[in-house]
Amino acid sequence: MTRVMVIDDDRDIRFVIRMNLEAEGFDIIECADGFSALEAVQTERPDIIVCDIMMPGLDGYGVLEELRSRPGTATIPVVFLSAKGSDREIWTGWQAGADYYLTKPFDPEELLAFVRYIEETQVATLRAHVEDADRPEI
């Protein structure tokens, strides 16, 4: 089962994402802020992260920078989900290292499509590499 970590300080947003993704068979991990997310990512090992940008304390950019700096989390696909929707802000998100960017308000079906696409492409590829690395050479 694909594990999706949702990082957003808005409980209602987390609830909407949880309900929609769980209904489609995803395992959801919720975090209300960047600091708790960085702690949880080490033990929960998500396959995909959906992260707000504007949060108190450590914002989404700080979370992404920290994730990309750690060998164990550097390749986890990250979707920024933010009210920051200008072309410049979206470009800044991509330059920071986000794999995808959706703006709020968002269509849960669109988010589901992004998560499914990531699952079918990036997550499947990463799992195949891990399985190949675990196989003994003959």
C-alpha positions in Angstrom: 0.0 0.0 0.0 1.4 3.4 -0.9 1.9 5.7 2.0 1.2 9.4 1.6 2.3 12.0 4.2 0.1 15.1 4.3 1.6 18.1 5.9 -0.7 21.1 6.4 -1.5 23.3 9.4 -5.2 23.3 8.3 -7.0 20.4 9.9 -9.9 20.6 7.4 -7.5 20.4 4.4 -5.9 17.3 6.0 -9.3 15.8 6.6 -10.4 16.3 2.9 -7.2 14.8 1.6 -7.3 11.9 4.0 -10.9 11.0 3.1 -10.3 11.2 -0.6 -7.0 9.3 -0.7 -8.0 6.7 1.9 -11.2 5.9 -0.1 -8.8 5.1 -3.0 -6.7 2.7 -0.9 -3.8 5.0 0.2 -2.4 4.9 3.7 -2.3 8.4 5.1 0.1 10.0 7.6 -1.0 13.4 8.9 1.3 16.1 10.2 0.2 19.6 11.3 3.6 21.3 10.9 7.0 21.0 9.3 8.9 20.0 12.4 6.6 17.1 13.3 6.7 16.0 9.7 10.5 15.8 9.7 10.4 13.7 12.8 7.7 11.4 11.5 9.2 10.9 8.0 12.1 9.0 9.6 9.8 6.3 11.2 6.8 6.4 8.9 8.7 6.2 5.6 6.1 7.7 3.3 6.2 7.0 -0.5 4.8 10.4 -1.4 4.6 13.8 0.5 1.8 16.4 0.0 3.0 19.6 1.7 1.6 23.0 2.3 4.0 25.9 1.9 2.7 28.5 4.3 2.8 27.0 7.8 3.9 28.4 11.2 7.4 27.5 12.3 9.0 25.5 9.5 7.4 26.3 6.2 7.1 24.0 3.2 10.3 25.3 1.7 12.2 24.5 4.9 10.7 21.0 5.0 11.6 20.4 1.3 15.2 21.6 1.8 15.7 19.3 4.8 14.2 16.3 3.0 16.4 16.9 -0.1 19.5 17.1 2.2 19.0 13.7 3.8 20.0 10.6 1.9 17.0 8.6 3.2 14.4 11.1 2.1 16.0 13.0 -0.8 14.1 11.0 -3.5 10.6 11.0 -1.9 8.3 12.8 -4.4 6.9 16.0 -3.0 3.7 17.8 -4.1 3.4 21.3 -2.9 -0.3 22.2 -2.2 -0.5 25.9 -1.6 -2.6 29.1 -1.8 0.5 30.7 -3.4 -0.6 30.4 -7.0 1.2 33.0 -9.1 3.5 31.8 -11.9 6.5 33.2 -10.0 5.5 31.3 -6.8 4.9 28.1 -8.7 8.3 28.5 -10.4 9.9 29.1 -7.0 8.4 25.9 -5.7 9.8 23.9 -8.6 13.2 25.6 -8.2 13.2 24.6 -4.6 12.9 21.0 -5.6 9.1 20.2 -5.5 8.1 17.5 -8.0 4.6 18.8 -8.5 2.6 21.9 -7.5 -1.1 22.3 -7.0 -2.9 25.5 -5.9 -5.6 25.9 -3.3 -8.5 25.8 -3.5 -7.9 22.4 -5.1 -10.0 19.7 -6.7 -9.5 16.5 -4.7 -9.8 14.5 -8.0 -6.9 16.5 -9.4 -4.8 15.7 -6.3 -5.8 12.1 -6.6 -4.7 12.1 -10.3 -1.3 13.5 -9.3 -0.8 11.0 -6.5 -1.8 8.1 -8.7 0.6 9.3 -11.5 3.4 9.5 -8.9 2.5 6.1 -7.6 2.6 4.5 -11.1 5.8 6.2 -12.2 8.2 7.3 -9.5 7.1 5.1 -6.6 7.0 2.0 -8.8 10.5 2.8 -10.2 12.0 3.4 -6.7 10.5 0.1 -5.4 12.0 -1.8 -8.4 15.5 -0.3 -7.7 15.2 -1.4 -4.0 14.1 -4.9 -5.0 17.0 -5.2 -7.5 19.5 -4.0 -4.9 18.2 -6.7 -2.5 18.5 -9.5 -5.0 21.7 -11.6 -4.6 23.9 -11.7 -7.7 24.1 -15.1 -9.5 
